[in-house]
Amino acid sequence: MLKDITLGQYFPGDTVVHRLDPRTKLILTIVYIIALFTANTAAGYVLVLAALVAFAALGHIPAKALLKGLKPLVFIIVFTAILNLFFTTGDDYIFRWHSVKMTWTGLRNAVAMVVRVMLLVSGTFLLTYTTSPLAITDGLESLLSPLKKVKVPVYELSLMMSIALRFIPTLIEETDRIMSAQKARGADLETGSLVQRAKALLPLLIPLFVSAFRRADELATAMECRCYNGGEGRTRMKVLKMAARDLWTLLIGALLLAGVIVLRSLGI
């Protein structure tokens, strides 16, 4: 299950999506999320899904990779669907038995919520799949640079996010290695009740935290040895520049949002 978590992974490539400016992809992701939560009709969700499929195809990201990222969230998705299905009030009952009831409104809300969660996760994963952590840091710092005038540590915030994304796959791999070592010593991590399995996972936390703090200390030492002194006055090997393809992409994002708003107003 841990190996199915693909957040933070980057798939190198030379596609149109990979060559886009990271600022364009960050803005497009925000527009995509706004469009997704604006949509409330079947046609709106289909439009958002079509945009996701199109960009995944242009970035040569297989559907298997996007679906694999959803696998660890199956419990959350199912739990969310059940909450909306059985706890949404309404008079249009599908069936009713004592306090247990299901309504058509709840069914529509459950389907809409599941679709939203799946599209939201897939869209954000598509950003990390096609953009390196360093590029995300540079793009985020550039977009937030106006906040420097009010003394917001923009570079430090961007760097922390980049390091967090970079070390997610590493910590997942470390957790899997610790679990394998515990199983080899006779630990039972897969049987018993939910409470028992949760208690069995507690011995994993100490070595995982020790490993995480050790890696953080090694990274801090390496940065100090290289005379790292923050983002002020630092130069970049790759200077961010907007190209014509970035402007066309932003226009497509604006058209996507406008299309969703129109479909919402028409109720289609």
PyMOL commands that set and color helices and strands:
alter all, ss='L'
color gray80, all
select helices_A, chain A and resi 2-4+16-19+22-38+42-58+63-86+104-130+133-150+154-184+194-225+244-266
alter helices_A, ss='H'
color red, helices_A
select strands_A, chain A and resi 93-97+100-103
alter strands_A, ss='S'
color yellow, strands_A
deselect
rebuild
show_as cartoon
